[in-house]
Amino acid sequence: MTDTSQATIPQRYPFSAPHRLDVDPRYGQLRREEPLTRIQMPFGEPAWLATRYADVRTVLADPRFSRAASVGRDQPRNTSLQPDEGILAMDPPEHTRLRRLVAKAFTARRVEELRPRTRAIAEELVEAMLAAGPPADLVAHLATPLPIQVICDLLGVPVTDQDRFHTWSEAIVSTTSLSPETIRNYVDQLMGYMAELIAQRRVTPTDDLIGAMVRARDENADRLTEQEVVQLAAGLLAAGHETTVTQIPNMVYVLLTEEGGWDRLCAEPDLVPKAVEELMRFIPLGATAAFPRYATEDVELGGVLVRAGEPVVVSVHSANRDESVFTDPDRLDLGRELNPHLGFGHGVHHCIGAQLARMELQVVLETLLRRTPRLRLAVPVSELTWKHGLLVRGLTAMPVQW
């Protein structure tokens, strides 16, 4: 074990600007030679970066690495703003107290009950896209409206307000795409909007998730503060659609550009569940690292001594390409049998909406494969436009034909 925290000059991070869905080859080199390395993000104090699968899992799940300890620190980050992350900056038991209140809405059984409604939404949207005729923008016609409609139904948010809250939600994933002033403004508007919906539930109770959260707050005031209700509801609305909106075109893009991907799924549609898991592993959704954990005591990690009080960030997409865990990890294998990927995170902060996202992604692919088996890009790959200045990678538009 070595102690290099003071001697090593931190590398600038991210190592490079995101390019499409490519993975920077330096991650592979670091996994082999320096799995825990010192980095300096655009803002905040220096940090350790974990790149190997085993180390990433440890940082995400070991209670010796704390999210709550980041509060009040100059934490490593991609924006000048110090984030106000609510439940994402909590440890158990506070984190457990809040998560338990909404977890039952995202169980596998509850999500399966939503599958028929999600299929109906997908059919309606694809039918409208086909009627409009090619070329059509998959982002606008399908990838954006479907997750919004599903999360609106679940929470009890008027889908007619989608243009407003979808715009505000960018503040949650922005690094440089929005100015600090705009981020603050959008977050304030999103929180104010949710506060209004919560106030409405007190006048007219409902059976949706927001209504259930309001009842939990009013009937057990010691368990949930008003601010926690607002932050939870806003976080669920934003996170409940933003990443899925991005992953739908990402997955279709990979299937259409990786040789034989789309054709294989057309021939073997029963592979869709496995394909979704493999695409979650294969696609480097994150444009950079986020959500640092702070060591609460000295910890040996990857052969290096991480001292108490030092922050560690993780590269999930590096972990998902770890050769010691995944056979031929840089190859897309739609039938991969052993696939313990970390695409939905790990530990207590494992994505609470993972089952919902899986179901939505499965339904979208199943519907497109059946309705548009000859789907293809309508423009050369070089002409596709990609989002920038966000925590996530994705297409701004995806013209397709069939």
Buried (B, 14 or more C-beta within 10 A) or exposed (E): EEEEBEEBEBBEBBBEEBEBBEBBEBBBEBBEEBBBBBBBBBBBBBBBBBBBBBBBBBBBBBEBBBBBBBBEBEBBBBBEBBBEBBBBBBBEEEBEBBBEBBEEBBEEEBBEEBEEBBBEBBBEBBEEBBEEEBBBBBBBBBBBBBBBBBBBBBBBBEEEBBEBBBEBBBBBBBBEBBEEEEBBBBBEBBBEBBBEBBEBBEEEEBEBBBBBBBBBBBEEEEEBEEEBBBBBBBBBBBBBBBBBBBBBBBBBBBBBBBEEBBEBBBEBBEBBBBBBBBBBBBBBBBBBBBBBBBBBEEBEBBEBBBEEEBBBBBBBBBBBBBBEBBEEBEEBBBEBEEBEBBBBBBBBBEBBBBBBBBBBBBBBBBBBBEBBBEBEBBBEEEEBEBBEBBBBBBBEBBBBBB
